[in-house]
Amino acid sequence: MRPSPLPWLLLCVPACSSASASAQSAPEPVSPDPVLMQYVGEYDAPSGAGLTRLTLHVNGTFDATSDGRAVSGTFVASGSDATTGTTASLDGVDTSGSRVTFRTVTASGGPVRIEITVVGALGDATLTAPWLAGDENMCDATGGRWTDDDPDPSTGLFCVCSKGDLYLPSRGGCVSPAPGGDPSRLALTDEARAASGHFAGKGRVTELDLDDDGTYQATIDDRPDEGTWWPAGPPGALAVTSAAEAFWATFDEGALTVDLGDGPETLDRTR
């Protein structure tokens, strides 16, 4: 299957404007087109200073944390071709911007995530989504239709959702719009929630809490980690993803088998 076109994105950052530009109004936010909409969500840097978090919203605004400061603004994309993908540009504000490039990444054969490279006023950084990138399983499981070889000509996406729905992998797939804000993450099915609980092991993963809202907390290689988990096809198969980690897990009869790329390890359910 082919990936969707990967857009460039320019962020307008009012806080970084010159004194003369600060008097101007920020551009009105514009809701992203479907190709860009699929990248709406949170992106994090596992560690370090500078730009540590960027969250894109469905209304065309963003929030970020850079050098400990809260920054907000708008983002917009326009144009697309087979060579450069989708390009984005600033509109109406005389300020230096930030360009964001999206790409899919797979670590050690684990689940696919979205990684972004940010260059410009927000600071130069690479951030990773703590959620599973969209795929055929996610699309089909949430009422969409996967187009296989070629994207849908009306949206540019491989996942065609029901009329009026948005394709938001950060929220679990095809979701209904939410009045006045971002849609909530889809609830787990009863079958998936059966895997929630606290698990303990003696390998790289010593503790793993799978919460029934689809989030998790863990201790991996003696470091704390947190992110999301989601059903991944066959019954009992799970994708566990954060900004720092991405691995497969299988739940069966009260135990969880995880594989971080260097062999399976078993965690026993303690509660």
C-alpha angles and dihedrals in degrees: 000000000000123000119243116259109284111228132212112229130201119204122208109217112192092186090062095052124116118256092261092049094047090071091062122088119255113249117266110261117252122206109247122253116252095266093054093037090067088067095054110123144072126318124189140188111228092225145335139071130289119048106009104162138024124179121189118202131208092244093062098261129115140201123206142175114220123172087344093305125120111236129181138179144125135289130202138180132197138169131024142196138171093259105045100021116214120344128202133203142186118255127206104344124101098220139111109263139203125244120214124196120196126210138160119246134190120198118207093335092306130134118310118255135178118252123192132200115208122198126176141030095357090056132262111284147138116229132180132213114244089214136078116268115240119274141161094275093052092046096049094043092057098048099270130127120235113218097204108199105024133027120249106272094221096055108015089234131121089216116069110197127198114281111287096015124117125227103230115159089185087065096042104272130295109021138170117252116258119225110249099357152019118322117252120252112270115260119251118252119252088252092055093045089060087075094056119109143083119305130187130197143168101228131071089311108058099165132019127175114193106194119206091240091068097260128112143196122203147165109231122174087351091301128110117248135178136181142112138305129203140176110270110198118285116061110277095017115125136185112216115194141172136153089272104032141037121177144145124249134187124205119206132158098339098316133096123215114201131184120197092181100278101076138304123291128187126230121195121222111243099177 
